[in-house]
C-alpha cells in the first residue's frame, strides 16, 4: 500500500476533497492547500513526494508555483503533476515547459486517479 505524501493544490473545495478522499483511500498521506501561499506553507511543514497542482488559481497560478519549486534545490525533486479543466491545444507543452512532470485533465476520474499518481511516483524513483 502506498504511503507517499501527496499535496493536492486546488482552489475548488469540491475538487480538493474528491482528490483527497480518493488518494487517502488508496493509502496515500494526503495534505491539501487552496492557494499557492497555503501550498508553500504546507511544503515547508511536510515536503510531499508528489503535488497535484491546479493550474488556474487566483493570485499565483500553478505554473508559476511550479517554476518556483523547480528553481529551488530544496524542492526541485518533488514530482508536480498539473491538473486543469481548461485544457487547450498546447497546454501540455506549457505545463512541461513550466517544469511539471505530467498532466491529468479534469474532471478527475476517481477510478483511475490513484493509478495515475502511482505511475508518476514510480517513474520518479
N, C-alpha and C positions, 0 to 999 in steps of 0.2 A: 504494500500500500504506500502511495507517495506521502512524503512528509515535508516536501519542499515548501518554503514560504513564498506565497504569491500575494502581490499587491494589485488590487483592482482599482483603477482610477477612472471615475466616470461622474459627470455632474448630474446624471439622471439617476435618482434613487432606485427606481424600479430595475433598471439595468444593473446597477451596482449590486443589489440584493440577489437578483437572478444569478449572476456570476458567482457571488459569494456562496450561496446555498449549493449550487451545482458543484463547485470545486471543493467545498468543505465535505460534501457527501462522498467525494472521491478520495478524501483523506488528506487534502492539502491544508496547510496552515494559512488561512486567508485573512488578509487585512484589507481595509478599504479606505479610499480617500475621494472626496468630492471635488477637489481642485488640485492644481499644481502645487500650491503652497502646502496643503494638507499632505500631499504625496511626499514632498521633500522632508517634512517633519517626520512622517512615518518611516521613510527610508533611513533617517538618522537613528531612529529608535530600533528598528528591526529591518536590516537590509534584506530584501527579498531575493529569491533566485530568479523570479520572473515577474514582470509587470504587464498586465493587460491595460493598455493605455488608450483611453478615448482620445480621439484627435480633436474633435470640436468641443472646446470648453471655453467659457468666458475667461478673460484675463489671459494668462499664459496658456497657450494651447498645448496639446500633447506632443506635437512635433518639436516645439521649442523646448519643452521639458526634456524630451528625449535627447536633443542635441546637447543640452546642459549636462545630462547624466553621462553621455558617452564621451564628453570632453574631460570629465573628472576621473583621474585614475582610481579613485576610491569606489566609483560606481559604474565604470565603463564595462565591467563584465556582467552586469545584470542584463538578462535577456528581456528585451522590450518588444512586445507584440502589439501592433496598432489595431485598434478596434473602432470602426466608424460605420454609420449608416448612410453617409453621404458619399458613397463610392462613385467616382467619376473616372473616365479614361485618364490614365497617367497617375492616379493616386497611389498605386502600388510602387511606382518609381519614386514618388515624393516621400513615402514613408521609409523606403530603403535608403534614400539619399540623406534623410534626417538621422539615420543610424538605427532605425527599427530593424529587428531581426526577422520580422514577418508581419503578416496581416490577416486578421479574421474579420469578415464582414458582419454587420448587424442586420437583422436581429440574430442574437446568439442562439445557436441550436443546443439546447440542453442535453440532447442525446450524444452530441459529438464534442462538446467543449472540453471535457476532461481529457479525451484522447488527443485533441489538438494541442492542448497545453503540455501533455506528457511528451508528445513528439518534439516540441520545442526544447523542453528540459533535457531530453535525451541527446538531442543534437548539440546542446551547449556543453555537455560533459566531455 
